[in-house]
Amino acid sequence: KRLALAKGLSDGEAAKLSQEGVATVWIDGGLHGMELGGSHLMPALAYWLVTDESPEAQRIRANVLLLLNPNMNPDGLDIVSSWYSKHVGTAFETASIPEAAHAYVGNDINRDWYMFTQAEAKAAADVFYHEWFPQIIFNQHQGGPFPSREWVPPAADPLNPNLDPLMVAAFRHLGGFQLARFMKEGKPGVATGVYYRVVWTAAFMHAAPQFHNILGLATETAMGNYATPQCYSEDEISDPQRNELGVSPLLPSVEYPIPWHGGCWRLSDAMDYMITGCKAVLDAAAKLKVDYLYDIYDMGKRQIARGEAAEGGPF
C-alpha cells in the first residue's frame, strides 16, 4: 500500500520495501460470459500452483501473492452455458444469446470501469485500490485477430500519452515474456503488436488500473464463441478477406513468429494456451518482483509530480 500510494517515502525506503515484499498479481477468467475458457481453466491452474514441485512453481509460491478470481461474471456464464446446453446439436448451437446478464452492460462487465454500475466491478475495484494494491492485473479474453490463436501485448499504435512511459515499457515487456513462453512450448499462431488499440479507454477492466500505475494486461485467445470446435483449411487461413493481422498469415514475421496453418481448434486448445499465458505472467512476477514493486512507487511518484506541475492540476 505504501509503495502504491507513493507518498511519504524516500527512494531508499521504497527500494527496501521492494526487496522485502512479494509481487501481488490478480488473474481472472470469465469477464465476458461468452468467453468460456478462462473460467474453465482455473481449477487446473490452481491445482498446478499448489501441488507442483518444479523450481518454477516453488519460485512463484515464494515470491508472488496471487489473487485468483475464477469468474468475474458468474451469472453471465450461467446464462451462456444454459443456453448452449439447451441448443447444442441444433441449428441454434452457436446462435447469439437472446438475453442479457446485467441491466446496463449486458454480459459485458468489461465496459463498466468508469461507471461502476455492477457489484462485480465495485468489489474488484475495492480489492485493487483499497485492499491489496496489485502490481499486475491480468484479464483473459477470447477473440483476437484471425487467424491467430493468441494475441499478446503490446497493443498497436497510437500510444496514449497520458500513461506513464514506464507503464508502456512494462506492458511491452510482459507481453514479450508471454510470447517467449509460447515460442518455447512450440505453440503456433501467437500475434503481438497488431490489431488492438486498447490503451485509450478507462472503461476496460485492464485499462482503468493503468491510471493507478497498475500494469493492466489483457490477452485474446481464439474461440470466443461457446464450446463448439472450429475447423479451418489452409485456404481459409490464407484468404486475404479474412486476415485481420495486417501481416502475412502464413509467413513468419516479428508480429507473428510461428504461423498457424489451420486445423481444428477446441475449447481444450484455448484453455491450454491460456494456462501458458498465466504461467508466463506468474513467472515474470516471481523473477522480477523487486522491479514490479519499485516501479509502482516510481510511476506513482512521477505521476503525482506531473499532476501538481500541470496548470489546473492535479487531475
Buried (B, 14 or more C-beta within 10 A) or exposed (E): EBBBBBEEBEEEEBBEBBEEBBBBBBBBBBBBBBBBBBBBBBEBBEEBBEEEEEEBBEBBBEBBBBBBBBBBBBEBBEBBBEBBEEBEEEEEBEEEBEEBBBEEBBBBBBBBBEEEBBEBBEEBBEBBBEEBBBBBBBBBBBBBBBBBBBBBBBBBEEBBEBBBEBBBEBBBBBBBBBBBBBEEEEBBBBBBBBBBEBBBEEBBBBBBBBBBBBBBBBBBBBBBBBBEEBEBEBEEBBBEEEBBBBBBBBEEBEBBBBBBBBEEBBBEBBBBBBBBBBBBBBBBBBBBBBBBBBBBBBBBBBBBEBEEEEEEEEE
